[in-house]
Amino acid sequence: MDATQALLVLVVVPIGAWAASLVTLRGAYQDVQRDWLSRGQTPPFARIIVASVYGVVPVLLGLALWFLSLSFSDTLNPATNLAALDSQRLFLWASVSSAVAGSCTIAGQTIVLRRRLSGYLGSDFGRVLPISVIPFTDAVFAVVLGFLAFSYVDGIAHGGTPAASAAVDAAVTAMQAYAVASLAIPVSATASNRVQDLSSRGFSRALMIAELGELPILLGLVMGFLAIGGLSPA
């Protein structure tokens, strides 16, 4: 995977997810605005702007990983030996994992805000906000694993001693597992939305359900740490 392909995966994919989120939130805001205007009220526009720019966070994290990859992406392409081939595979799946995590982060946040936008713009702002930011844990964990994986790949590209192929296979599997675990974020966000009343116990229940999506990605993070930590020279 060269620098251009890495840009598509790490940056363009999250941008696409962000664009879809903006379209969704725009439609939801128009519905809420009509409802508020019919009651002689005007929803605070500043809050929807803040909600709209949430999606830039995964994009910036992907951009940071892409800049880091510039030091080795073209050096390893094409792969000329087994170590370079293994590094290319790890680079690819670490990038895919980051892109999936970023997209799931944006999807989870959008699912919450689309359903609870009226409350977010109104008196339930303090309750909706904590639920809506829970998905960002996914993108943060993914970029941490990405930095660790890219550091190993960068070392191989610049003459470092490679790890055994089995160790790289384990790291690749960990990246794939993390990407799959990220799907729990939009699922838990959807389940959390089934709690309609955010007063008292309802808020605690909705928050707890949303946080359940963090358990798989936490396990994925631990699995990634252990696998990447095992990339010692063969």
FENFENPE-V927714 format. One record per pair of residues at least 4 apart in sequence whose ideal C-beta (glycine too) atoms are under 8 Angstrom apart, sorted by the first residue. I is the first residue (numbers start at 0). J is the second residue. Records with the same first field share a line. If there is no record, write none. Layout:
I = J ; J
This chain:
0 = 4 ; 5 ; 8 ; 72 ; 76 ; 87 ; 90 ; 91 ; 94
1 = 5 ; 72 ; 73 ; 76
2 = 6 ; 65 ; 68 ; 69 ; 72 ; 73
3 = 7
4 = 8
5 = 9 ; 65 ; 68 ; 72 ; 90 ; 94
6 = 10 ; 11 ; 65
7 = 11 ; 12
8 = 12 ; 94 ; 95 ; 97 ; 98
9 = 13 ; 61 ; 62 ; 64 ; 65 ; 68 ; 94 ; 97 ; 98
10 = 14 ; 58 ; 61 ; 62 ; 65
11 = 15
12 = 16 ; 61 ; 98 ; 101 ; 102
13 = 17 ; 54 ; 57 ; 58 ; 61 ; 98 ; 101 ; 102 ; 105
14 = 18 ; 58
15 = 19 ; 102
16 = 20 ; 54 ; 57 ; 101 ; 102 ; 105 ; 106
17 = 21 ; 54 ; 55 ; 57 ; 58 ; 105
18 = 22
19 = 23 ; 105 ; 109
20 = 24 ; 51 ; 54 ; 105 ; 106 ; 108 ; 109
21 = 25 ; 51 ; 54
22 = 26
23 = 27 ; 109 ; 113
24 = 28 ; 47 ; 50 ; 51 ; 109 ; 112 ; 113 ; 116
25 = 29
26 = 30
27 = 31 ; 112 ; 113 ; 116
28 = 32 ; 42 ; 47 ; 116
29 = 33
30 = 34
31 = 35 ; 42 ; 116 ; 117 ; 120
32 = 36 ; 41 ; 42
33 = 37
34 = 38 ; 117
35 = 40 ; 41 ; 42 ; 117 ; 120
36 = 40 ; 41
42 = 46 ; 47 ; 117 ; 120 ; 121
43 = 47 ; 120
44 = 48
45 = 49
46 = 50 ; 119 ; 120 ; 124
47 = 51 ; 116 ; 120
48 = 52
49 = 53
50 = 112 ; 116 ; 119 ; 131
53 = 105 ; 108 ; 131 ; 132 ; 135
54 = 58 ; 105 ; 108 ; 109
55 = 59
56 = 60 ; 104 ; 135 ; 138
57 = 61 ; 100 ; 101 ; 102 ; 104 ; 105 ; 135 ; 138
58 = 62 ; 101
59 = 63
60 = 64 ; 97 ; 101 ; 138 ; 139 ; 141 ; 142
61 = 65 ; 97 ; 98 ; 101 ; 142
62 = 66
63 = 67 ; 142
64 = 68 ; 94 ; 97 ; 142 ; 145 ; 146 ; 149
65 = 69
67 = 146 ; 149 ; 153
68 = 72 ; 90 ; 94 ; 149 ; 152
69 = 73
70 = 74 ; 153 ; 156 ; 157
71 = 75 ; 86 ; 90 ; 149 ; 152 ; 153 ; 155 ; 156 ; 157
72 = 76 ; 90
74 = 156 ; 157
75 = 83 ; 86 ; 87 ; 90 ; 152 ; 155 ; 156
76 = 87
78 = 83 ; 84 ; 86 ; 87
79 = 83
80 = 84
81 = 85 ; 161 ; 164
82 = 86 ; 155 ; 161
83 = 87 ; 155 ; 156
84 = 88
85 = 89 ; 155 ; 161 ; 162 ; 164 ; 167
86 = 90 ; 151 ; 152 ; 155 ; 156 ; 161 ; 167
87 = 91
88 = 92 ; 167 ; 171
89 = 93 ; 148 ; 151 ; 152 ; 167 ; 170 ; 171 ; 174
90 = 94 ; 148 ; 149 ; 152
91 = 95
92 = 96 ; 171 ; 174 ; 175 ; 178
93 = 97 ; 144 ; 145 ; 148 ; 149 ; 152 ; 174
94 = 98 ; 145
95 = 99 ; 174 ; 178
96 = 100 ; 141 ; 144 ; 145 ; 174 ; 175 ; 177 ; 178 ; 181
97 = 101 ; 138 ; 141 ; 142 ; 144 ; 145
98 = 102
99 = 103 ; 141 ; 178 ; 181 ; 182
100 = 104 ; 137 ; 138 ; 140 ; 141 ; 177 ; 178 ; 181 ; 216
101 = 105 ; 138 ; 141
102 = 106
103 = 107 ; 134 ; 137 ; 181 ; 182 ; 184 ; 185
104 = 108 ; 134 ; 135 ; 137 ; 138 ; 181 ; 184
105 = 109 ; 134
106 = 110 ; 134 ; 184 ; 185 ; 188
107 = 111 ; 133 ; 134 ; 137 ; 184 ; 185 ; 187 ; 188 ; 212
108 = 112 ; 131 ; 132 ; 134 ; 135 ; 188
109 = 113
110 = 114 ; 185 ; 188 ; 189 ; 192
111 = 115 ; 127 ; 130 ; 131 ; 134 ; 188 ; 191 ; 192 ; 209
112 = 116 ; 119 ; 127 ; 131
114 = 192
115 = 119 ; 123 ; 127 ; 130 ; 131 ; 192 ; 197
116 = 120
117 = 121
118 = 122 ; 123 ; 124 ; 126 ; 127 ; 197
119 = 123 ; 124 ; 127 ; 128 ; 131
120 = 124
123 = 127 ; 197
124 = 128
125 = 129
126 = 130 ; 197 ; 202
127 = 131 ; 197
128 = 132
129 = 133 ; 206
130 = 191 ; 205 ; 206 ; 209
133 = 188 ; 206 ; 209 ; 210 ; 212 ; 213
134 = 138 ; 184 ; 185 ; 188 ; 212
135 = 139
136 = 140 ; 213 ; 216
137 = 141 ; 181 ; 184 ; 212 ; 213 ; 216
138 = 142
139 = 143
140 = 144 ; 177 ; 216 ; 217 ; 219 ; 220
141 = 145 ; 177 ; 181
142 = 146
143 = 147 ; 220
144 = 148 ; 173 ; 174 ; 177 ; 220 ; 223 ; 224 ; 227
145 = 149
146 = 150
147 = 151 ; 223 ; 224 ; 227
148 = 152 ; 170 ; 174 ; 223 ; 227
149 = 153
150 = 154
151 = 155 ; 162 ; 170 ; 227 ; 230
152 = 156
153 = 157
154 = 159
155 = 159 ; 161
160 = 232 ; 233
161 = 167 ; 232 ; 233
162 = 166 ; 167 ; 229 ; 230 ; 231 ; 232 ; 233
163 = 167 ; 233
164 = 168
165 = 169
166 = 170 ; 226 ; 229 ; 230 ; 231 ; 233
167 = 171 ; 230
168 = 172
169 = 173 ; 226 ; 229
170 = 174 ; 223 ; 226 ; 227 ; 229 ; 230
171 = 175
172 = 176 ; 226
173 = 177 ; 219 ; 222 ; 223 ; 225 ; 226 ; 227
174 = 178 ; 223
175 = 179
176 = 180 ; 219 ; 222 ; 223
177 = 181 ; 216 ; 219 ; 220 ; 222 ; 223
179 = 219
180 = 215 ; 216 ; 218 ; 219
181 = 215 ; 216 ; 219
182 = 186
183 = 187 ; 211 ; 212 ; 213 ; 214 ; 215 ; 216
184 = 188 ; 212 ; 213 ; 216
185 = 189 ; 212
186 = 190 ; 212
187 = 191 ; 208 ; 209 ; 210 ; 211 ; 212 ; 213
188 = 192 ; 209 ; 212
189 = 193
190 = 208 ; 209 ; 211
191 = 205 ; 206 ; 208 ; 209
192 = 205
193 = 208
194 = 201 ; 204 ; 205 ; 208
195 = 201
196 = 201
197 = 201 ; 202 ; 205
198 = 202
199 = 203
200 = 204
201 = 205
202 = 206
203 = 207
204 = 208
205 = 209
206 = 210
207 = 211
210 = 214
212 = 216
213 = 217
214 = 218
215 = 219
216 = 220
217 = 221
218 = 222
219 = 223
220 = 224
221 = 225
222 = 226
223 = 227
224 = 228
225 = 229
226 = 230
